[in-house]
Amino acid sequence: MSKISIEVRIPGNAKSYEFQVDDRMKVGSAKKLIMSAITEFEGYDIFNGTKDIAVCSVELEGLIEDGESFYKVGIGNGSQLVIV
């Protein structure tokens, strides 16, 4: 297991955030932690309690399933993700 640095873009507020996650972590688990951290940082829930949030990879040009690990799908250091 190793830590990777990823950039997470949020089109809803036109901002990007840097995170370090474990490469073996499931995307769904990381998504929950990332959403919580962004909500706390911004001081309000920019996701408006929405449950159907998807994670997309810029490099892979598509959605990443919540049950997949970053390592398994090829997400590594410097990868860019979009949460929509």
C-alpha positions as CSV (number, residue, x, y, z in Angstrom):
1,M,0.0,0.0,0.0
2,S,1.2,3.5,-0.8
3,K,-0.2,7.0,-0.7
4,I,-1.0,8.8,-3.9
5,S,-1.6,12.5,-4.5
6,I,-4.7,13.3,-6.6
7,E,-6.4,16.4,-7.7
8,V,-10.2,16.5,-7.3
9,R,-12.2,19.0,-9.4
10,I,-15.7,20.0,-8.5
11,P,-17.5,21.6,-11.4
12,G,-20.3,22.8,-9.0
13,N,-18.0,25.4,-7.4
14,A,-15.3,25.6,-10.1
15,K,-12.6,24.6,-7.7
16,S,-9.9,22.0,-7.4
17,Y,-8.6,20.3,-4.2
18,E,-5.5,18.2,-3.5
19,F,-5.8,15.0,-1.6
20,Q,-3.6,12.1,-0.5
21,V,-5.3,8.7,-0.5
22,D,-4.2,5.1,-0.1
23,D,-3.9,3.5,-3.6
24,R,-5.7,0.4,-2.3
25,M,-8.7,2.4,-1.0
26,K,-12.0,1.8,-2.6
27,V,-13.2,4.8,-4.7
28,G,-16.6,4.9,-2.8
29,S,-14.8,5.2,0.6
30,A,-12.5,7.9,-0.6
31,K,-15.4,9.7,-2.2
32,K,-17.2,10.0,1.1
33,L,-14.1,11.2,2.9
34,I,-13.4,13.7,0.1
35,M,-16.9,15.1,0.1
36,S,-16.9,15.4,3.9
37,A,-13.5,17.3,3.8
38,I,-14.7,19.7,1.1
39,T,-17.9,20.4,2.9
40,E,-16.0,21.2,6.1
41,F,-13.4,23.3,4.3
42,E,-16.0,25.3,2.3
43,G,-18.3,25.7,5.4
44,Y,-21.4,24.4,3.6
45,D,-22.6,21.3,1.8
46,I,-21.8,22.0,-1.9
47,F,-23.2,18.6,-2.8
48,N,-26.7,19.5,-1.3
49,G,-27.0,16.1,0.3
50,T,-27.1,14.5,-3.1
51,K,-26.6,10.7,-3.0
52,D,-25.9,10.0,-6.7
53,I,-22.4,11.5,-6.9
54,A,-20.1,10.0,-9.5
55,V,-16.3,10.0,-9.7
56,C,-14.8,10.4,-13.1
57,S,-11.1,10.1,-14.2
58,V,-9.8,12.7,-16.6
59,E,-7.0,10.3,-17.7
60,L,-9.2,7.3,-18.2
61,E,-12.0,9.5,-19.7
62,G,-14.8,7.8,-17.8
63,L,-16.6,6.9,-14.6
64,I,-14.9,4.9,-11.8
65,E,-17.1,2.4,-9.9
66,D,-17.3,2.9,-6.1
67,G,-16.2,-0.7,-5.5
68,E,-12.9,-0.4,-7.4
69,S,-9.6,0.5,-5.8
70,F,-7.5,3.3,-7.2
71,Y,-4.7,0.9,-7.8
72,K,-6.8,-1.6,-9.7
73,V,-8.1,1.0,-12.2
74,G,-4.8,2.6,-12.7
75,I,-5.2,5.9,-10.7
76,G,-1.8,7.0,-9.5
77,N,0.2,10.1,-8.4
78,G,-1.0,13.2,-10.1
79,S,-4.2,11.8,-11.4
80,Q,-7.1,14.2,-11.9
81,L,-10.6,13.2,-10.8
82,V,-13.9,15.0,-11.2
83,I,-16.8,14.6,-8.8
84,V,-20.2,15.2,-10.4
